[in-house]
Amino acid sequence: MDVDLIFKIAAVGILVSVLNQVLIRSGRDEMATMTTLVALVVVLMIVVRQISGLFDTVKTLFDL
Protein backbone atom coordinates (compact mmCIF):
# COMPACT_ATOMS: atom_id res chain seq x y z
CA MET A 1 0.00 0.00 0.00
CA ASP A 2 1.23 3.43 -0.85
CA VAL A 3 1.44 6.25 1.69
CA ASP A 4 -0.09 8.60 -0.88
CA LEU A 5 -3.40 6.77 -0.50
CA ILE A 6 -3.48 7.57 3.21
CA PHE A 7 -2.62 11.20 2.52
CA LYS A 8 -5.38 11.47 -0.09
CA ILE A 9 -7.99 10.10 2.29
CA ALA A 10 -6.75 12.35 5.10
CA ALA A 11 -6.85 15.40 2.81
CA VAL A 12 -10.43 14.64 1.82
CA GLY A 13 -11.36 14.25 5.49
CA ILE A 14 -9.76 17.54 6.54
CA LEU A 15 -11.27 19.44 3.63
CA VAL A 16 -14.73 18.04 4.27
CA SER A 17 -14.59 18.73 8.00
CA VAL A 18 -13.68 22.38 7.42
CA LEU A 19 -16.32 22.78 4.72
CA ASN A 20 -18.86 21.03 6.93
CA GLN A 21 -18.25 23.44 9.82
CA VAL A 22 -18.51 26.46 7.52
CA LEU A 23 -21.80 25.23 6.08
CA ILE A 24 -23.28 24.41 9.49
CA ARG A 25 -22.38 27.84 10.89
CA SER A 26 -23.97 29.53 7.90
CA GLY A 27 -27.21 27.63 8.49
CA ARG A 28 -27.00 25.20 5.58
CA ASP A 29 -27.27 21.91 7.41
CA GLU A 30 -28.62 20.04 4.40
CA MET A 31 -25.66 21.10 2.26
CA ALA A 32 -23.27 20.04 5.01
CA THR A 33 -24.86 16.60 5.10
CA MET A 34 -24.71 16.27 1.33
CA THR A 35 -21.04 17.31 1.34
CA THR A 36 -20.26 14.62 3.89
CA LEU A 37 -22.09 11.99 1.84
CA VAL A 38 -20.30 12.97 -1.36
CA ALA A 39 -16.95 12.79 0.41
CA LEU A 40 -17.83 9.35 1.73
CA VAL A 41 -18.64 8.16 -1.80
CA VAL A 42 -15.37 9.60 -3.14
CA VAL A 43 -13.31 7.85 -0.46
CA LEU A 44 -15.19 4.59 -1.04
CA MET A 45 -14.44 4.83 -4.76
CA ILE A 46 -10.74 5.28 -4.01
CA VAL A 47 -10.74 2.29 -1.67
CA VAL A 48 -12.70 0.08 -4.09
CA ARG A 49 -10.21 0.89 -6.83
CA GLN A 50 -7.37 -0.23 -4.56
CA ILE A 51 -9.19 -3.42 -3.58
CA SER A 52 -9.80 -4.16 -7.26
CA GLY A 53 -6.09 -3.82 -7.89
CA LEU A 54 -5.42 -6.19 -5.01
CA PHE A 55 -7.77 -8.80 -6.47
CA ASP A 56 -6.12 -8.48 -9.87
CA THR A 57 -2.72 -8.99 -8.25
CA VAL A 58 -3.95 -12.07 -6.38
CA LYS A 59 -5.47 -13.52 -9.56
CA THR A 60 -2.22 -12.95 -11.43
CA LEU A 61 -0.14 -14.37 -8.60
CA PHE A 62 -2.12 -17.60 -8.36
CA ASP A 63 -2.75 -17.78 -12.10
CA LEU A 64 -6.55 -17.87 -11.77
PQR file of N, CA, C, O and H, with PARSE charges and radii, in Angstrom:
ATOM      1  N   MET A   1       0.856  -1.179   0.000 -0.4000 1.5000
ATOM      2  CA  MET A   1       0.000   0.000   0.000 -0.0000 2.0000
ATOM      3  C   MET A   1       0.895   1.233   0.000  0.5500 1.7000
ATOM      4  O   MET A   1       1.948   1.266   0.638 -0.5500 1.4000
ATOM      5  N   ASP A   2       0.459   2.206  -0.710 -0.4000 1.5000
ATOM      6  CA  ASP A   2       1.230   3.427  -0.851 -0.0000 2.0000
ATOM      7  C   ASP A   2       0.794   4.439   0.202  0.5500 1.7000
ATOM      8  O   ASP A   2      -0.379   4.495   0.572 -0.5500 1.4000
ATOM      9  H   ASP A   2      -0.396   2.179  -1.228  0.4000 1.0000
ATOM     10  N   VAL A   3       1.743   5.236   0.681 -0.4000 1.5000
ATOM     11  CA  VAL A   3       1.442   6.245   1.689 -0.0000 2.0000
ATOM     12  C   VAL A   3       0.591   7.364   1.084  0.5500 1.7000
ATOM     13  O   VAL A   3      -0.153   8.037   1.798 -0.5500 1.4000
ATOM     14  H   VAL A   3       2.696   5.191   0.380  0.4000 1.0000
ATOM     15  N   ASP A   4       0.702   7.557  -0.220 -0.4000 1.5000
ATOM     16  CA  ASP A   4      -0.089   8.599  -0.885 -0.0000 2.0000
ATOM     17  C   ASP A   4      -1.589   8.366  -0.722  0.5500 1.7000
ATOM     18  O   ASP A   4      -2.366   9.316  -0.627 -0.5500 1.4000
ATOM     19  H   ASP A   4       1.307   7.009  -0.799  0.4000 1.0000
ATOM     20  N   LEU A   5      -1.985   7.104  -0.693 -0.4000 1.5000
ATOM     21  CA  LEU A   5      -3.399   6.771  -0.503 -0.0000 2.0000
ATOM     22  C   LEU A   5      -3.894   7.291   0.848  0.5500 1.7000
ATOM     23  O   LEU A   5      -4.981   7.860   0.938 -0.5500 1.4000
ATOM     24  H   LEU A   5      -1.353   6.332  -0.771  0.4000 1.0000
ATOM     25  N   ILE A   6      -3.101   7.096   1.881 -0.4000 1.5000
ATOM     26  CA  ILE A   6      -3.484   7.570   3.212 -0.0000 2.0000
ATOM     27  C   ILE A   6      -3.561   9.086   3.226  0.5500 1.7000
ATOM     28  O   ILE A   6      -4.478   9.658   3.815 -0.5500 1.4000
ATOM     29  H   ILE A   6      -2.218   6.634   1.807  0.4000 1.0000
ATOM     30  N   PHE A   7      -2.600   9.741   2.577 -0.4000 1.5000
ATOM     31  CA  PHE A   7      -2.618  11.203   2.523 -0.0000 2.0000
ATOM     32  C   PHE A   7      -3.820  11.740   1.748  0.5500 1.7000
ATOM     33  O   PHE A   7      -4.392  12.766   2.118 -0.5500 1.4000
ATOM     34  H   PHE A   7      -1.855   9.276   2.099  0.4000 1.0000
ATOM     35  N   LYS A   8      -4.200  11.052   0.678 -0.4000 1.5000
ATOM     36  CA  LYS A   8      -5.380  11.473  -0.094 -0.0000 2.0000
ATOM     37  C   LYS A   8      -6.642  11.387   0.753  0.5500 1.7000
ATOM     38  O   LYS A   8      -7.454  12.312   0.769 -0.5500 1.4000
ATOM     39  H   LYS A   8      -3.735  10.219   0.378  0.4000 1.0000
ATOM     40  N   ILE A   9      -6.799  10.270   1.456 -0.4000 1.5000
ATOM     41  CA  ILE A   9      -7.992  10.096   2.294 -0.0000 2.0000
ATOM     42  C   ILE A   9      -7.999  11.109   3.430  0.5500 1.7000
ATOM     43  O   ILE A   9      -9.049  11.658   3.764 -0.5500 1.4000
ATOM     44  H   ILE A   9      -6.139   9.519   1.442  0.4000 1.0000
ATOM     45  N   ALA A  10      -6.841  11.359   4.024 -0.4000 1.5000
ATOM     46  CA  ALA A  10      -6.751  12.354   5.103 -0.0000 2.0000
ATOM     47  C   ALA A  10      -7.058  13.758   4.583  0.5500 1.7000
ATOM     48  O   ALA A  10      -7.725  14.539   5.262 -0.5500 1.4000
ATOM     49  H   ALA A  10      -5.988  10.913   3.752  0.4000 1.0000
ATOM     50  N   ALA A  11      -6.578  14.078   3.392 -0.4000 1.5000
ATOM     51  CA  ALA A  11      -6.848  15.401   2.813 -0.0000 2.0000
ATOM     52  C   ALA A  11      -8.335  15.591   2.553  0.5500 1.7000
ATOM     53  O   ALA A  11      -8.882  16.663   2.813 -0.5500 1.4000
ATOM     54  H   ALA A  11      -6.037  13.444   2.840  0.4000 1.0000
ATOM     55  N   VAL A  12      -8.986  14.562   2.043 -0.4000 1.5000
ATOM     56  CA  VAL A  12     -10.429  14.644   1.818 -0.0000 2.0000
ATOM     57  C   VAL A  12     -11.150  14.841   3.148  0.5500 1.7000
ATOM     58  O   VAL A  12     -12.078  15.645   3.238 -0.5500 1.4000
ATOM     59  H   VAL A  12      -8.542  13.691   1.831  0.4000 1.0000
ATOM     60  N   GLY A  13     -10.732  14.118   4.171 -0.4000 1.5000
ATOM     61  CA  GLY A  13     -11.364  14.248   5.485 -0.0000 2.0000
ATOM     62  C   GLY A  13     -11.199  15.634   6.082  0.5500 1.7000
ATOM     63  O   GLY A  13     -12.154  16.193   6.620 -0.5500 1.4000
ATOM     64  H   GLY A  13      -9.978  13.466   4.098  0.4000 1.0000
ATOM     65  N   ILE A  14      -9.998  16.197   5.995 -0.4000 1.5000
ATOM     66  CA  ILE A  14      -9.760  17.538   6.536 -0.0000 2.0000
ATOM     67  C   ILE A  14     -10.554  18.577   5.770  0.5500 1.7000
ATOM     68  O   ILE A  14     -11.175  19.456   6.368 -0.5500 1.4000
ATOM     69  H   ILE A  14      -9.221  15.742   5.558  0.4000 1.0000
ATOM     70  N   LEU A  15     -10.536  18.481   4.454 -0.4000 1.5000
ATOM     71  CA  LEU A  15     -11.274  19.442   3.631 -0.0000 2.0000
ATOM     72  C   LEU A  15     -12.769  19.392   3.908  0.5500 1.7000
ATOM     73  O   LEU A  15     -13.426  20.428   4.011 -0.5500 1.4000
ATOM     74  H   LEU A  15     -10.032  17.767   3.968  0.4000 1.0000
ATOM     75  N   VAL A  16     -13.299  18.187   4.029 -0.4000 1.5000
ATOM     76  CA  VAL A  16     -14.735  18.036   4.271 -0.0000 2.0000
ATOM     77  C   VAL A  16     -15.103  18.526   5.662  0.5500 1.7000
ATOM     78  O   VAL A  16     -16.158  19.136   5.837 -0.5500 1.4000
ATOM     79  H   VAL A  16     -12.766  17.345   3.946  0.4000 1.0000
ATOM     80  N   SER A  17     -14.261  18.274   6.650 -0.4000 1.5000
ATOM     81  CA  SER A  17     -14.594  18.731   8.000 -0.0000 2.0000
ATOM     82  C   SER A  17     -14.618  20.253   8.091  0.5500 1.7000
ATOM     83  O   SER A  17     -15.485  20.821   8.756 -0.5500 1.4000
ATOM     84  H   SER A  17     -13.404  17.778   6.508  0.4000 1.0000
ATOM     85  N   VAL A  18     -13.675  20.915   7.430 -0.4000 1.5000
ATOM     86  CA  VAL A  18     -13.677  22.384   7.421 -0.0000 2.0000
ATOM     87  C   VAL A  18     -14.894  22.911   6.676  0.5500 1.7000
ATOM     88  O   VAL A  18     -15.574  23.821   7.151 -0.5500 1.4000
ATOM     89  H   VAL A  18     -12.970  20.454   6.891  0.4000 1.0000
ATOM     90  N   LEU A  19     -15.168  22.340   5.507 -0.4000 1.5000
ATOM     91  CA  LEU A  19     -16.320  22.777   4.722 -0.0000 2.0000
ATOM     92  C   LEU A  19     -17.621  22.504   5.461  0.5500 1.7000
ATOM     93  O   LEU A  19     -18.560  23.297   5.391 -0.5500 1.4000
ATOM     94  H   LEU A  19     -14.616  21.601   5.120  0.4000 1.0000
ATOM     95  N   ASN A  20     -17.675  21.385   6.165 -0.4000 1.5000
ATOM     96  CA  ASN A  20     -18.860  21.027   6.931 -0.0000 2.0000
ATOM     97  C   ASN A  20     -19.122  22.058   8.036  0.5500 1.7000
ATOM     98  O   ASN A  20     -20.260  22.485   8.231 -0.5500 1.4000
ATOM     99  H   ASN A  20     -16.913  20.741   6.221  0.4000 1.0000
ATOM    100  N   GLN A  21     -18.085  22.448   8.746 -0.4000 1.5000
ATOM    101  CA  GLN A  21     -18.247  23.436   9.816 -0.0000 2.0000
ATOM    102  C   GLN A  21     -18.685  24.792   9.267  0.5500 1.7000
ATOM    103  O   GLN A  21     -19.523  25.469   9.863 -0.5500 1.4000
ATOM    104  H   GLN A  21     -17.160  22.101   8.588  0.4000 1.0000
ATOM    105  N   VAL A  22     -18.119  25.180   8.139 -0.4000 1.5000
ATOM    106  CA  VAL A  22     -18.515  26.464   7.519 -0.0000 2.0000
ATOM    107  C   VAL A  22     -19.982  26.427   7.120  0.5500 1.7000
ATOM    108  O   VAL A  22     -20.716  27.387   7.354 -0.5500 1.4000
ATOM    109  H   VAL A  22     -17.439  24.630   7.655  0.4000 1.0000
ATOM    110  N   LEU A  23     -20.408  25.333   6.523 -0.4000 1.5000
ATOM    111  CA  LEU A  23     -21.798  25.233   6.082 -0.0000 2.0000
ATOM    112  C   LEU A  23     -22.766  25.177   7.262  0.5500 1.7000
ATOM    113  O   LEU A  23     -23.846  25.765   7.200 -0.5500 1.4000
ATOM    114  H   LEU A  23     -19.812  24.553   6.333  0.4000 1.0000
ATOM    115  N   ILE A  24     -22.397  24.482   8.329 -0.4000 1.5000
ATOM    116  CA  ILE A  24     -23.280  24.411   9.494 -0.0000 2.0000
ATOM    117  C   ILE A  24     -23.417  25.778  10.146  0.5500 1.7000
ATOM    118  O   ILE A  24     -24.514  26.164  10.547 -0.5500 1.4000
ATOM    119  H   ILE A  24     -21.520  24.004   8.380  0.4000 1.0000
ATOM    120  N   ARG A  25     -22.322  26.510  10.255 -0.4000 1.5000
ATOM    121  CA  ARG A  25     -22.380  27.836  10.891 -0.0000 2.0000
ATOM    122  C   ARG A  25     -23.148  28.856  10.053  0.5500 1.7000
ATOM    123  O   ARG A  25     -23.675  29.836  10.580 -0.5500 1.4000
ATOM    124  H   ARG A  25     -21.431  26.196   9.929  0.4000 1.0000
ATOM    125  N   SER A  26     -23.204  28.612   8.738 -0.4000 1.5000
ATOM    126  CA  SER A  26     -23.966  29.526   7.895 -0.0000 2.0000
ATOM    127  C   SER A  26     -25.428  29.109   7.772  0.5500 1.7000
ATOM    128  O   SER A  26     -26.200  29.750   7.059 -0.5500 1.4000
ATOM    129  H   SER A  26     -22.776  27.816   8.310  0.4000 1.0000
ATOM    130  N   GLY A  27     -25.811  28.035   8.464 -0.4000 1.5000
ATOM    131  CA  GLY A  27     -27.206  27.631   8.490 -0.0000 2.0000
ATOM    132  C   GLY A  27     -27.621  26.708   7.365  0.5500 1.7000
ATOM    133  O   GLY A  27     -28.815  26.547   7.112 -0.5500 1.4000
ATOM    134  H   GLY A  27     -25.184  27.513   9.043  0.4000 1.0000
ATOM    135  N   ARG A  28     -26.681  26.108   6.694 -0.4000 1.5000
ATOM    136  CA  ARG A  28     -26.999  25.204   5.583 -0.0000 2.0000
ATOM    137  C   ARG A  28     -26.688  23.765   5.992  0.5500 1.7000
ATOM    138  O   ARG A  28     -25.739  23.154   5.501 -0.5500 1.4000
ATOM    139  H   ARG A  28     -25.711  26.240   6.899  0.4000 1.0000
ATOM    140  N   ASP A  29     -27.494  23.252   6.883 -0.4000 1.5000
ATOM    141  CA  ASP A  29     -27.266  21.913   7.411 -0.0000 2.0000
ATOM    142  C   ASP A  29     -27.437  20.831   6.348  0.5500 1.7000
ATOM    143  O   ASP A  29     -26.716  19.833   6.347 -0.5500 1.4000
ATOM    144  H   ASP A  29     -28.265  23.748   7.281  0.4000 1.0000
ATOM    145  N   GLU A  30     -28.394  21.034   5.446 -0.4000 1.5000
ATOM    146  CA  GLU A  30     -28.616  20.038   4.400 -0.0000 2.0000
ATOM    147  C   GLU A  30     -27.413  19.947   3.461  0.5500 1.7000
ATOM    148  O   GLU A  30     -27.015  18.855   3.056 -0.5500 1.4000
ATOM    149  H   GLU A  30     -28.980  21.844   5.447  0.4000 1.0000
ATOM    150  N   MET A  31     -26.845  21.088   3.123 -0.4000 1.5000
ATOM    151  CA  MET A  31     -25.664  21.100   2.256 -0.0000 2.0000
ATOM    152  C   MET A  31     -24.470  20.450   2.951  0.5500 1.7000
ATOM    153  O   MET A  31     -23.666  19.776   2.307 -0.5500 1.4000
ATOM    154  H   MET A  31     -27.168  21.975   3.452  0.4000 1.0000
ATOM    155  N   ALA A  32     -24.353  20.649   4.256 -0.4000 1.5000
ATOM    156  CA  ALA A  32     -23.270  20.035   5.010 -0.0000 2.0000
ATOM    157  C   ALA A  32     -23.403  18.512   4.998  0.5500 1.7000
ATOM    158  O   ALA A  32     -22.411  17.795   4.862 -0.5500 1.4000
ATOM    159  H   ALA A  32     -25.006  21.196   4.780  0.4000 1.0000
ATOM    160  N   THR A  33     -24.624  18.033   5.141 -0.4000 1.5000
ATOM    161  CA  THR A  33     -24.858  16.597   5.102 -0.0000 2.0000
ATOM    162  C   THR A  33     -24.559  16.029   3.723  0.5500 1.7000
ATOM    163  O   THR A  33     -23.954  14.963   3.604 -0.5500 1.4000
ATOM    164  H   THR A  33     -25.430  18.616   5.252  0.4000 1.0000
ATOM    165  N   MET A  34     -24.977  16.731   2.692 -0.4000 1.5000
ATOM    166  CA  MET A  34     -24.705  16.273   1.327 -0.0000 2.0000
ATOM    167  C   MET A  34     -23.206  16.267   1.034  0.5500 1.7000
ATOM    168  O   MET A  34     -22.713  15.365   0.358 -0.5500 1.4000
ATOM    169  H   MET A  34     -25.468  17.596   2.788  0.4000 1.0000
ATOM    170  N   THR A  35     -22.485  17.258   1.532 -0.4000 1.5000
ATOM    171  CA  THR A  35     -21.037  17.311   1.340 -0.0000 2.0000
ATOM    172  C   THR A  35     -20.364  16.121   1.998  0.5500 1.7000
ATOM    173  O   THR A  35     -19.447  15.524   1.434 -0.5500 1.4000
ATOM    174  H   THR A  35     -22.886  17.991   2.081  0.4000 1.0000
ATOM    175  N   THR A  36     -20.823  15.780   3.193 -0.4000 1.5000
ATOM    176  CA  THR A  36     -20.264  14.625   3.892 -0.0000 2.0000
ATOM    177  C   THR A  36     -20.548  13.335   3.128  0.5500 1.7000
ATOM    178  O   THR A  36     -19.673  12.476   3.019 -0.5500 1.4000
ATOM    179  H   THR A  36     -21.568  16.265   3.651  0.4000 1.0000
ATOM    180  N   LEU A  37     -21.749  13.193   2.605 -0.4000 1.5000
ATOM    181  CA  LEU A  37     -22.089  11.988   1.840 -0.0000 2.0000
ATOM    182  C   LEU A  37     -21.285  11.880   0.552  0.5500 1.7000
ATOM    183  O   LEU A  37     -20.846  10.791   0.183 -0.5500 1.4000
ATOM    184  H   LEU A  37     -22.460  13.891   2.694  0.4000 1.0000
ATOM    185  N   VAL A  38     -21.091  12.989  -0.123 -0.4000 1.5000
ATOM    186  CA  VAL A  38     -20.298  12.974  -1.361 -0.0000 2.0000
ATOM    187  C   VAL A  38     -18.851  12.600  -1.053  0.5500 1.7000
ATOM    188  O   VAL A  38     -18.236  11.836  -1.797 -0.5500 1.4000
ATOM    189  H   VAL A  38     -21.447  13.873   0.178  0.4000 1.0000
ATOM    190  N   ALA A  39     -18.312  13.129   0.029 -0.4000 1.5000
ATOM    191  CA  ALA A  39     -16.946  12.788   0.408 -0.0000 2.0000
ATOM    192  C   ALA A  39     -16.827  11.308   0.753  0.5500 1.7000
ATOM    193  O   ALA A  39     -15.826  10.670   0.426 -0.5500 1.4000
ATOM    194  H   ALA A  39     -18.812  13.750   0.633  0.4000 1.0000
ATOM    195  N   LEU A  40     -17.829  10.772   1.401 -0.4000 1.5000
ATOM    196  CA  LEU A  40     -17.826   9.349   1.727 -0.0000 2.0000
ATOM    197  C   LEU A  40     -17.813   8.504   0.459  0.5500 1.7000
ATOM    198  O   LEU A  40     -17.093   7.509   0.381 -0.5500 1.4000
ATOM    199  H   LEU A  40     -18.642  11.291   1.666  0.4000 1.0000
ATOM    200  N   VAL A  41     -18.602   8.894  -0.526 -0.4000 1.5000
ATOM    201  CA  VAL A  41     -18.639   8.163  -1.801 -0.0000 2.0000
ATOM    202  C   VAL A  41     -17.293   8.257  -2.512  0.5500 1.7000
ATOM    203  O   VAL A  41     -16.824   7.269  -3.077 -0.5500 1.4000
ATOM    204  H   VAL A  41     -19.187   9.702  -0.462  0.4000 1.0000
ATOM    205  N   VAL A  42     -16.672   9.424  -2.489 -0.4000 1.5000
ATOM    206  CA  VAL A  42     -15.373   9.602  -3.143 -0.0000 2.0000
ATOM    207  C   VAL A  42     -14.320   8.707  -2.491  0.5500 1.7000
ATOM    208  O   VAL A  42     -13.553   8.042  -3.187 -0.5500 1.4000
ATOM    209  H   VAL A  42     -17.053  10.226  -2.030  0.4000 1.0000
ATOM    210  N   VAL A  43     -14.281   8.690  -1.165 -0.4000 1.5000
ATOM    211  CA  VAL A  43     -13.309   7.851  -0.461 -0.0000 2.0000
ATOM    212  C   VAL A  43     -13.591   6.374  -0.719  0.5500 1.7000
ATOM    213  O   VAL A  43     -12.657   5.591  -0.892 -0.5500 1.4000
ATOM    214  H   VAL A  43     -14.904   9.231  -0.600  0.4000 1.0000
ATOM    215  N   LEU A  44     -14.858   5.984  -0.747 -0.4000 1.5000
ATOM    216  CA  LEU A  44     -15.187   4.590  -1.037 -0.0000 2.0000
ATOM    217  C   LEU A  44     -14.762   4.197  -2.454  0.5500 1.7000
ATOM    218  O   LEU A  44     -14.326   3.069  -2.681 -0.5500 1.4000
ATOM    219  H   LEU A  44     -15.617   6.620  -0.606  0.4000 1.0000
ATOM    220  N   MET A  45     -14.888   5.116  -3.397 -0.4000 1.5000
ATOM    221  CA  MET A  45     -14.441   4.826  -4.762 -0.0000 2.0000
ATOM    222  C   MET A  45     -12.932   4.626  -4.809  0.5500 1.7000
ATOM    223  O   MET A  45     -12.446   3.748  -5.522 -0.5500 1.4000
ATOM    224  H   MET A  45     -15.242   6.033  -3.213  0.4000 1.0000
ATOM    225  N   ILE A  46     -12.195   5.425  -4.063 -0.4000 1.5000
ATOM    226  CA  ILE A  46     -10.740   5.277  -4.014 -0.0000 2.0000
ATOM    227  C   ILE A  46     -10.373   3.921  -3.423  0.5500 1.7000
ATOM    228  O   ILE A  46      -9.503   3.224  -3.945 -0.5500 1.4000
ATOM    229  H   ILE A  46     -12.590   6.139  -3.484  0.4000 1.0000
ATOM    230  N   VAL A  47     -11.038   3.552  -2.334 -0.4000 1.5000
ATOM    231  CA  VAL A  47     -10.738   2.285  -1.667 -0.0000 2.0000
ATOM    232  C   VAL A  47     -11.126   1.098  -2.551  0.5500 1.7000
ATOM    233  O   VAL A  47     -10.387   0.117  -2.625 -0.5500 1.4000
ATOM    234  H   VAL A  47     -11.745   4.119  -1.910  0.4000 1.0000
ATOM    235  N   VAL A  48     -12.267   1.179  -3.214 -0.4000 1.5000
ATOM    236  CA  VAL A  48     -12.703   0.083  -4.086 -0.0000 2.0000
ATOM    237  C   VAL A  48     -11.722  -0.095  -5.241  0.5500 1.7000
ATOM    238  O   VAL A  48     -11.452  -1.224  -5.651 -0.5500 1.4000
ATOM    239  H   VAL A  48     -12.867   1.976  -3.153  0.4000 1.0000
ATOM    240  N   ARG A  49     -11.195   0.988  -5.761 -0.4000 1.5000
ATOM    241  CA  ARG A  49     -10.205   0.888  -6.833 -0.0000 2.0000
ATOM    242  C   ARG A  49      -8.953   0.161  -6.337  0.5500 1.7000
ATOM    243  O   ARG A  49      -8.378  -0.650  -7.063 -0.5500 1.4000
ATOM    244  H   ARG A  49     -11.414   1.904  -5.427  0.4000 1.0000
ATOM    245  N   GLN A  50      -8.536   0.447  -5.119 -0.4000 1.5000
ATOM    246  CA  GLN A  50      -7.367  -0.229  -4.562 -0.0000 2.0000
ATOM    247  C   GLN A  50      -7.642  -1.705  -4.311  0.5500 1.7000
ATOM    248  O   GLN A  50      -6.782  -2.550  -4.561 -0.5500 1.4000
ATOM    249  H   GLN A  50      -9.003   1.106  -4.529  0.4000 1.0000
ATOM    250  N   ILE A  51      -8.828  -2.015  -3.823 -0.4000 1.5000
ATOM    251  CA  ILE A  51      -9.192  -3.416  -3.583 -0.0000 2.0000
ATOM    252  C   ILE A  51      -9.270  -4.177  -4.904  0.5500 1.7000
ATOM    253  O   ILE A  51      -8.883  -5.344  -4.971 -0.5500 1.4000
ATOM    254  H   ILE A  51      -9.526  -1.329  -3.620  0.4000 1.0000
ATOM    255  N   SER A  52      -9.762  -3.532  -5.938 -0.4000 1.5000
ATOM    256  CA  SER A  52      -9.803  -4.164  -7.259 -0.0000 2.0000
ATOM    257  C   SER A  52      -8.396  -4.477  -7.745  0.5500 1.7000
ATOM    258  O   SER A  52      -8.151  -5.544  -8.309 -0.5500 1.4000
ATOM    259  H   SER A  52     -10.077  -2.584  -5.883  0.4000 1.0000
ATOM    260  N   GLY A  53      -7.484  -3.561  -7.529 -0.4000 1.5000
ATOM    261  CA  GLY A  53      -6.086  -3.821  -7.892 -0.0000 2.0000
ATOM    262  C   GLY A  53      -5.497  -4.966  -7.096  0.5500 1.7000
ATOM    263  O   GLY A  53      -4.706  -5.748  -7.624 -0.5500 1.4000
ATOM    264  H   GLY A  53      -7.682  -2.694  -7.071  0.4000 1.0000
ATOM    265  N   LEU A  54      -5.872  -5.076  -5.838 -0.4000 1.5000
ATOM    266  CA  LEU A  54      -5.418  -6.188  -5.013 -0.0000 2.0000
ATOM    267  C   LEU A  54      -5.937  -7.517  -5.555  0.5500 1.7000
ATOM    268  O   LEU A  54      -5.183  -8.487  -5.637 -0.5500 1.4000
ATOM    269  H   LEU A  54      -6.515  -4.441  -5.410  0.4000 1.0000
ATOM    270  N   PHE A  55      -7.203  -7.572  -5.922 -0.4000 1.5000
ATOM    271  CA  PHE A  55      -7.768  -8.798  -6.473 -0.0000 2.0000
ATOM    272  C   PHE A  55      -7.099  -9.176  -7.790  0.5500 1.7000
ATOM    273  O   PHE A  55      -6.847 -10.354  -8.046 -0.5500 1.4000
ATOM    274  H   PHE A  55      -7.816  -6.785  -5.855  0.4000 1.0000
ATOM    275  N   ASP A  56      -6.813  -8.182  -8.620 -0.4000 1.5000
ATOM    276  CA  ASP A  56      -6.116  -8.476  -9.869 -0.0000 2.0000
ATOM    277  C   ASP A  56      -4.731  -9.043  -9.599  0.5500 1.7000
ATOM    278  O   ASP A  56      -4.291  -9.972 -10.276 -0.5500 1.4000
ATOM    279  H   ASP A  56      -7.018  -7.226  -8.411  0.4000 1.0000
ATOM    280  N   THR A  57      -4.051  -8.488  -8.615 -0.4000 1.5000
ATOM    281  CA  THR A  57      -2.725  -8.988  -8.253 -0.0000 2.0000
ATOM    282  C   THR A  57      -2.800 -10.429  -7.731  0.5500 1.7000
ATOM    283  O   THR A  57      -1.957 -11.258  -8.072 -0.5500 1.4000
ATOM    284  H   THR A  57      -4.409  -7.733  -8.065  0.4000 1.0000
ATOM    285  N   VAL A  58      -3.793 -10.719  -6.919 -0.4000 1.5000
ATOM    286  CA  VAL A  58      -3.947 -12.072  -6.376 -0.0000 2.0000
ATOM    287  C   VAL A  58      -4.271 -13.050  -7.494  0.5500 1.7000
ATOM    288  O   VAL A  58      -3.739 -14.161  -7.516 -0.5500 1.4000
ATOM    289  H   VAL A  58      -4.479 -10.045  -6.642  0.4000 1.0000
ATOM    290  N   LYS A  59      -5.143 -12.651  -8.429 -0.4000 1.5000
ATOM    291  CA  LYS A  59      -5.472 -13.518  -9.556 -0.0000 2.0000
ATOM    292  C   LYS A  59      -4.236 -13.796 -10.412  0.5500 1.7000
ATOM    293  O   LYS A  59      -4.020 -14.924 -10.854 -0.5500 1.4000
ATOM    294  H   LYS A  59      -5.575 -11.749  -8.411  0.4000 1.0000
ATOM    295  N   THR A  60      -3.442 -12.775 -10.637 -0.4000 1.5000
ATOM    296  CA  THR A  60      -2.221 -12.947 -11.428 -0.0000 2.0000
ATOM    297  C   THR A  60      -1.220 -13.820 -10.685  0.5500 1.7000
ATOM    298  O   THR A  60      -0.557 -14.662 -11.289 -0.5500 1.4000
ATOM    299  H   THR A  60      -3.617 -11.859 -10.278  0.4000 1.0000
ATOM    300  N   LEU A  61      -1.113 -13.622  -9.395 -0.4000 1.5000
ATOM    301  CA  LEU A  61      -0.144 -14.370  -8.600 -0.0000 2.0000
ATOM    302  C   LEU A  61      -0.453 -15.861  -8.581  0.5500 1.7000
ATOM    303  O   LEU A  61       0.450 -16.689  -8.701 -0.5500 1.4000
ATOM    304  H   LEU A  61      -1.652 -12.938  -8.904  0.4000 1.0000
ATOM    305  N   PHE A  62      -1.730 -16.203  -8.431 -0.4000 1.5000
ATOM    306  CA  PHE A  62      -2.115 -17.600  -8.356 -0.0000 2.0000
ATOM    307  C   PHE A  62      -2.572 -18.162  -9.693  0.5500 1.7000
ATOM    308  O   PHE A  62      -3.044 -19.296  -9.772 -0.5500 1.4000
ATOM    309  H   PHE A  62      -2.464 -15.531  -8.334  0.4000 1.0000
ATOM    310  N   ASP A  63      -2.428 -17.363 -10.740 -0.4000 1.5000
ATOM    311  CA  ASP A  63      -2.748 -17.780 -12.103 -0.0000 2.0000
ATOM    312  C   ASP A  63      -4.187 -18.313 -12.210  0.5500 1.7000
ATOM    313  O   ASP A  63      -4.428 -19.417 -12.698 -0.5500 1.4000
ATOM    314  H   ASP A  63      -2.045 -16.441 -10.676  0.4000 1.0000
ATOM    315  N   LEU A  64      -5.131 -17.486 -11.735 -0.4000 1.5000
ATOM    316  CA  LEU A  64      -6.548 -17.873 -11.768 -0.0000 2.0000
ATOM    317  C   LEU A  64      -7.248 -17.322 -12.983  0.5500 1.7000
ATOM    318  O   LEU A  64      -8.444 -17.554 -13.164 -0.5500 1.4000
ATOM    319  H   LEU A  64      -4.936 -16.589 -11.338  0.4000 1.0000
TER
END
